[in-house]
């Protein structure tokens, strides 16, 4: 999905620590309602992946349920 990311407010988890290898998330995109964008924090100009709100919610639910634990 291509989305206009103008005005996106990027944030990363407070749990990311000082490693620098983090992802940033932009919720409630002003120019792409119903979308969530994800990017690598050290390469903000590189590829951005955009999900629908329902795709993002499914991912977050999976994380909370331990679906991705090793």
Secondary structure, 3 states (H helix, E strand, C coil): CCCCCCCCCEECCHHHCCCCCCEEEECCCCCCCCEEEEEECCCCCCCCEEEEHHHHHHHHHHHHCCCCCC
